[in-house]
Amino acid sequence: MGFWRTKTLAEMSRAEWELLCDGCGRCCLHKLRDDETGEVEFTNVACRLLDTGTARCRDYANRKSRVPDCVKLTPKRLETVDWLPPSCAYRRLHEGKDLPVWHPLRSGRAESVAEAGASVAGRCIDERDAGPLEHHVTDWPGQLPRQRRA
């Protein structure tokens, strides 16, 4: 029985909390919010700290100081965050769902995230090269990944 099945998000240690992140990078993609409707649109434009080839933050420990609008997730903050992708472990557990079968805590393999099509690696563009975010609106980051064929 995994710790995520026996503890609430608030009961988890810092190390357990960090293990929940599958490293997909979807939360590091820019989103646009409609001022009138509040609707969130996803883009394929990555934060400048995200390595677009690996979907890993280049400076995770200092990300908040280097990117002031970077959101540090906490159990309390999950109450108000409405833009996490449906595959996100934090969102799924908050909603009472289990981790997907491809999550590294279930599969035992970090590669399962890319194999499942959940990773943004190779599917996004650096914000410094993107131009207007409106030109990069896309649906896939806000959808559950479809299993890729081998």
C-alpha positions as CSV (number, residue, x, y, z in Angstrom):
1,M,0.0,0.0,0.0
2,G,1.6,3.3,-1.1
3,F,1.8,6.2,1.3
4,W,-0.5,8.3,-1.0
5,R,-3.3,5.8,-0.2
6,T,-2.9,5.9,3.6
7,K,-2.1,9.6,4.2
8,T,-3.9,12.8,3.4
9,L,-1.9,15.4,1.5
10,A,-1.6,17.4,4.7
11,E,-0.1,14.4,6.5
12,M,2.6,13.8,4.0
13,S,6.2,14.6,4.8
14,R,8.1,17.0,2.5
15,A,9.9,14.1,0.9
16,E,6.6,12.2,0.2
17,W,5.0,15.4,-1.1
18,E,7.9,15.9,-3.6
19,L,7.6,12.2,-4.7
20,L,4.0,12.9,-5.8
21,C,5.3,15.0,-8.7
22,D,5.7,12.8,-11.7
23,G,7.9,15.4,-13.5
24,C,5.6,15.8,-16.5
25,G,6.1,19.5,-16.6
26,R,2.5,20.4,-17.5
27,C,2.2,22.7,-14.6
28,C,5.2,24.7,-15.9
29,L,3.4,25.6,-19.1
30,H,1.9,29.0,-19.4
31,K,-1.9,29.3,-19.2
32,L,-4.2,32.1,-20.2
33,R,-7.3,33.1,-18.3
34,D,-10.2,34.8,-19.9
35,D,-10.9,38.0,-17.9
36,E,-14.6,37.8,-18.5
37,T,-15.3,34.0,-18.1
38,G,-12.4,33.0,-15.9
39,E,-11.8,30.0,-18.3
40,V,-8.3,28.7,-18.4
41,E,-6.6,27.9,-21.7
42,F,-3.4,25.9,-21.9
43,T,-0.5,26.7,-24.1
44,N,2.6,24.7,-25.1
45,V,4.9,27.5,-23.9
46,A,7.2,26.5,-21.1
47,C,8.5,28.6,-18.2
48,R,12.0,29.8,-18.9
49,L,13.4,27.5,-16.3
50,L,11.9,24.4,-17.8
51,D,14.3,22.3,-19.9
52,T,12.0,21.6,-22.9
53,G,13.9,18.4,-23.7
54,T,13.6,16.7,-20.3
55,A,10.6,18.5,-18.7
56,R,12.7,19.3,-15.6
57,C,13.2,22.6,-13.9
58,R,16.7,23.9,-14.4
59,D,16.8,25.5,-10.9
60,Y,14.0,23.8,-8.9
61,A,15.5,24.9,-5.5
62,N,15.5,28.6,-6.5
63,R,12.6,28.7,-8.9
64,K,10.4,30.9,-6.8
65,S,13.0,33.6,-6.4
66,R,13.9,33.4,-10.1
67,V,10.3,33.3,-11.4
68,P,8.2,35.2,-8.9
69,D,4.9,34.0,-10.3
70,C,5.9,30.4,-10.0
71,V,3.3,28.7,-7.7
72,K,4.6,26.5,-4.9
73,L,1.9,23.9,-4.4
74,T,0.8,23.1,-0.9
75,P,-2.3,21.2,0.4
76,K,-3.9,24.5,1.3
77,R,-3.2,26.1,-2.1
78,L,-4.8,23.1,-3.9
79,E,-8.2,24.5,-2.6
80,T,-7.9,27.5,-5.0
81,V,-5.7,26.3,-7.9
82,D,-7.9,25.4,-10.8
83,W,-5.4,25.0,-13.6
84,L,-3.6,21.8,-12.7
85,P,-3.9,19.1,-15.5
86,P,-6.3,16.2,-14.8
87,S,-3.3,13.8,-14.7
88,C,-1.6,15.7,-11.9
89,A,-1.0,13.6,-8.8
90,Y,-1.7,16.5,-6.4
91,R,-5.0,17.3,-8.2
92,R,-6.0,13.6,-8.4
93,L,-5.4,12.9,-4.7
94,H,-7.1,16.1,-3.7
95,E,-10.1,14.9,-5.7
96,G,-10.1,11.5,-4.1
97,K,-8.6,9.6,-7.1
98,D,-5.7,7.3,-7.2
99,L,-2.4,7.9,-9.1
100,P,-2.5,6.8,-12.8
101,V,-0.9,3.5,-13.5
102,W,2.0,5.2,-15.3
103,H,3.0,7.3,-12.3
104,P,6.5,6.5,-11.2
105,L,5.3,5.6,-7.7
106,R,3.1,2.9,-9.2
107,S,5.2,1.8,-12.2
108,G,8.6,2.0,-10.4
109,R,10.0,3.7,-13.5
110,A,10.4,7.5,-14.3
111,E,10.3,6.6,-18.0
112,S,6.7,5.6,-17.7
113,V,5.6,9.2,-17.7
114,A,7.0,9.9,-21.2
115,E,5.9,6.4,-22.4
116,A,2.3,7.3,-21.4
117,G,2.4,10.6,-23.3
118,A,2.1,12.7,-20.1
119,S,5.5,14.5,-20.4
120,V,5.9,17.9,-22.1
121,A,9.4,16.9,-23.1
122,G,9.8,17.6,-26.8
123,R,6.2,19.0,-27.0
124,C,6.7,22.6,-25.8
125,I,8.6,25.7,-26.6
126,D,10.7,28.0,-24.4
127,E,9.0,31.2,-23.5
128,R,11.9,33.2,-24.8
129,D,11.3,31.8,-28.3
130,A,7.5,31.7,-28.3
131,G,6.2,35.2,-29.1
132,P,2.6,35.9,-28.1
133,L,1.1,33.2,-25.9
134,E,-2.2,33.5,-27.8
135,H,-0.5,31.9,-30.8
136,H,0.3,28.8,-28.7
137,V,-3.1,27.8,-27.2
138,T,-3.6,24.0,-27.3
139,D,-5.8,21.4,-25.6
140,W,-3.4,18.5,-24.8
141,P,-1.9,19.8,-21.6
142,G,-5.4,20.0,-20.1
143,Q,-6.4,16.5,-21.1
144,L,-5.5,13.1,-19.7
145,P,-2.7,11.5,-21.8
146,R,-3.4,8.7,-24.2
147,Q,-1.2,5.7,-23.9
148,R,1.4,5.9,-26.6
149,R,2.0,2.8,-28.7
150,A,5.4,1.2,-28.5
